[in-house]
Amino acid sequence: MYITPRINLIMNGNKKEEFFCKICEYCLITGEDFEKNKKYKCCEECFVTFVEAIKDNWDKDNMTIDKKKLQEYIYIKNKLSKKKISLH
């Protein structure tokens, strides 16, 4: 049996969806990532790490995150990602 794969995109309005976290710049993957991104402009993991404690005062348009903490966070996230990939 032969199947021609087709994908039809239905766009509702001019709304554009973000696909990358504004903080760590990783791809949004889960539904929770997209939910947090709509409200806080970040993935769920960055929300838990950087935003949750200060969410009442969080300004998604003017994010202020300690650069050193962010670099350490991304370094660890990269290490864990490579470790997960090499296990398979």
ABEGO torsion letter per residue (X at the ends): XBBBBBBBBBBBEABBBBABBAAAGBBBABAAAAAAAAAAGBBAAAAAAAAAAAAAABBAABBBBBAAAAAAAAAAAAAAAAAAAAAX
